[in-house]
Amino acid sequence: MSEEQVIIKNTYLKFISPLSDLQDKRNEQNWVQGFFAITNKRILLIPEKNGKPAENETISITMQEISDVDQKITLWKKILGTAKILPIHHMKGNQEVLSLISTSQDQALLYKKILILLIVNGIQVEFVCPFSQGGKILLDKQPARGTLQLQENTLTLVSEWLGKKQNEIIELDKIDDFDTTITKNDHSSILLKYQKNKILISTLINSDYRTITLLDKYLKTIKGISDDIEEIQLSEQQYMLLQMMYTSDISGEMAIEMLGVPEQELEKIVRQLVQLEILKVSGNDEFELTEKGTKYIVEFMKKNLGG
């Protein structure tokens, strides 16, 4: 049995554990000032008493008990300022419960990454590598069973064939795109697309709901992809303009003609998109998609056009 190692020492913050009702305003009185720690095996939440950790009141949550980290939730109030609430869903007996940690944005991001690495690393998965090569699906390629080893910047799939270990090492910053299929209470999958020897290949990983959900979150976190972008509400004309700008170079005259609006209306549409940080000024009376805008239109097209 491996020795327990401390990864994050007692850090002073606020927490609620467990939380019964997300919308109950009385939760505001339930915050506990205390200490937070992470080992390679569990999370520790320790209330403060007289300026010291009350060790006899420690709440311990093992990595096996954690079902999700930073799942999107709606709280009883909107959190303002620099504070970040990190939700942790976990089992308590036979029931799934929720604990909340209140800390800084940077610390919450660090804790999220560490927890996902600890939970996912070493999980048994089924994978097909490569699943496709040069855009062509390899139909004769058989799935292999092995171990997923997740480190900060690399993902390694380890399998054994005829007594020999085989490793597929994927550098996470080299992943061009990934598609995730999440099915609750069933097998889920993630398809990673990346360059290898100057050829675009993909690797398909099948595993349980928790593993794929957390792997998807980790990739989005390190790549700066936010699910919140889907909440932006755009008009049909705004979306049409973005789609035209994404697929081709267009002039203002072309946009006016294709959208069927007067020049003043086009200027209003563009101003609104600049305020949303979806467009930016790139020259004299020229505009281009921001990184946020590109991510939005790509995700919107995938979702609505099956791209």
N, C-alpha and C positions, 0 to 999 in steps of 0.2 A: 504494500500500500504506500503510495507516494506521500511524502511529508508535506504538511500544509505550509505554504509560503505566503507571506504578506506582500501584496502588490501595491495597495494604497493604504497608508497608515491612517490612523484616526484623524479624520478631517472634520472640522467644526461646521455644522450646517443645521437645517431644519428638516424634519420628516414627519410623515403620518404613516403608520403601519399597524394594522391594515385599515383601509378606507372602506366604509360601508356604502355610502351614497355620494356619487360625484356631484349631485346638484344640491346637496344639503348645505345651506349657508353656515350652519353651525360648525362645519369643518374648520372654519377660520380659527376657532378656539382649540382645535385638536392638534395644531402643529406642536411638535416636540423639539426643543433645542437639544442638540446632542452631537454625537460623533458617528462618522460613516467610515467603514473600512471594507476593502476587498482583498480576499485571499484567492489562491488558485482553486478553492473549493466552495467558497460561499461569500455572501454579503453579510456584514455585521452592522446593525443599527443600535447604537448605545445611547440611552438618555443621559442627560447631564444632571447631576445632583451635587449641589454645593461646589460648582466649578470643576467637578471631576466626573469621569465616566462611571456610570452606575453599572458595573460589569454584571451584577446579578440580575439586571433587567434587560440584558442584551437580546435583541431579536435576530435570529440567525436564519438566513434564506440560502439554501444550497443552490448550486448551479443547475442541478437536475430539476429543482422545483420551479425555476424561472421559465415561464412560457413565452414571454415577449418583453421587449425593452423599447421604450419610447413609442408605444402604440398611440395613435392619435386619439385624444379624448377631449371632451368638453367639460370644463370645470364649472364650479358654482360662480366663479367670477373670472374676469379677464386679468391675466398677469401682465403688469406693466413694468417698464424699466429694464434693468439688466438681469433680473432674476429669470431662471429657467426651471420649469417643473419637469422632472424626469420620471415618467410613470414606469413602474416595474410590475408586470403581471406575474403572479406566481401561485403555486398550489399551497394550500394550508389544510392538511388532511386530505379530504376528498373534494374540496371546494377551491375554485380559482378565486383569488383575492387580488387586491391592488394596493401597492405601497407607492407613496409619492416622496420624492426627494427634491428639495428646493436649494438651488445653488447657482453659481454663475453659468453663463452660456458656455464658456470654454471648459469649465470643469464637467458640466453635464455631457458635453460632446466627448470628452476624454473617457468618462465612466461608461458611456454607451459603447464606445469602441472596444474598451477593455472587456466588458461583459460579453459582448458578442464573440470576441476572439476566444474567450475562455469556454463559452458554451458550445461553439461550433467546432473548434479544433479537436480532431481525433474522432469525429463522427463517422460511422460507417455509411457509405452511399453507394449508389449504382450510377455508373457513368458510361458514356459513349464518347471516345476520343480517338480521332476526330469524328464528329457527327457529320460535318460537311467540310469540303475542301474546294476552294475556288468557286464557291457558290453552288456546288453540286453535292446533294445529300448522298452519303455513302450507305446505300441500302444493305450491303452485305456486312457492315460492321456490327459486331455483337457487343452488347453491354457487358461491362466488367464490374465486379464488386471490389470495393477497396475502402481506403481511409481518406478523408478530406482533412488536409493539414492547412489551417489558415493562420498566416502570420500577418504582420502589419501591412506589408506591401506585396505579399505573394500568396498564391493558392496552389497547393500541390496535391495531386491525386496519386495515391500510392496503391498499386495492385501487385499481385503475385501471379506469375505464369510459369509453370513447370519449375517451381523452386526458385525462380529469379524475380527480384523486385523490379517493377517498372514504375517510373515517376514521370508525370506530366506536370511541369512547373509553369505556372501562368503568372506573369507579372501584372499586377492589378492595374497599374497605370498604362499598360499597353492594351487593355480591353477597350475596343472601339465602341461596343454596344452590348447590351444584354436584354433578354426577354424573359420575364418571369411568369410562370403559371401557378397560381396559388389555389389549392383546393382543400378546404377545411375537412378534417377527418379522413383525408385520403392522401395519396402520394402527390407531391408537387414537384415542379421542375424549374430549372433555370438554364438558359442557353447563353453561353459566353462566346462572343465573337472577337477575334483578335488576329494579329498578323504573326505568322511564323515562317521564317525563311522567305519573307516577302510574298507569302501567299495567305489570303484570308481564310482562316479555318474557324470552326466552331466546336465547342465541347458541350455536351448535354449532361446535366447532373440531375438525377432523380433522388428525392429523399422525402422525409416527412414534412408536414406543414411548418413546424417550428424551425427546422434547420434552414429551409429555403427562404422563409420569411426573414429570418435574421441575416442570412447571407445577402439577400436583396437589400436589406437596410444598410449593411456594412458597405456594400459597393456604392450605394447612393450617397452615403455619408462621406466616404473618401473622395468621391468625384464631385461633391458639392451639389448633388441633385436633390431638390426638395419636392416632396409630394404636394406642398402647399400651392405650387404654381397652378395646379388644376382648379383651384378655387377662383381664379381670376375670371370674372364674367365679362365677356366681350360681345359687342353687337355683331350681327351678321356682316355688316360692311367692314367693321374692324378686322374680323377674321378673314374676310375675302382679300383685304389689302395685304395682310400678313402672308397669306398663302401665295399671293402673286409675287411678293417680294422674296419669299423663300425659294420659289421655283424658277424665277427669271429676273433679269434686270428690267425695271420699268421706269418710265418717266412720269412726271406729274400729269402730263396731258393724257397719257395712256390710262393712268389710274382713274382720272375723272371720267373718261369715256367708259371704262369697264365697270366702274361702280355706279355710273349714272347719277353722279352728284355734282353740284356746282363747286367751284374752286374754294369758296369760303367753307363749305361743309367738309371738303377734304382736309383743309387746314385744321379744322376743329378735331377731326378724327386723328390726325397725326399728333396734334398737341396732347390729346388724351393718352395716346400710346406712349409718348415720351414721358408723361407724368407717371405712367405705370412702369417705366423703365424697360419697356418692351422694344422701343425704338430709341435711337440716339442720333444726334447730329454728327455727320461725318465730313461735312464740307459746306460750301456755300449753297444753302437751300437744298442740301442732300441729306438723306436719312438712311440708316441701315438698322438691321435687326441687332439687338444686343444678345449676349449669350443667354440671358434669361428669356428673351423673345424667341430665340431659336429653339430652346428646350421646350417652350410652351407649344409652338406650332408643330414640332415633331411629335410630341406626346398627344396633342389634340388630333393630328392626322392618324396616328396609330390607333387611337381609341375609336374614332368616328369613321375612318375610312378603311380600317383593317390593314394599315400599312405596316 
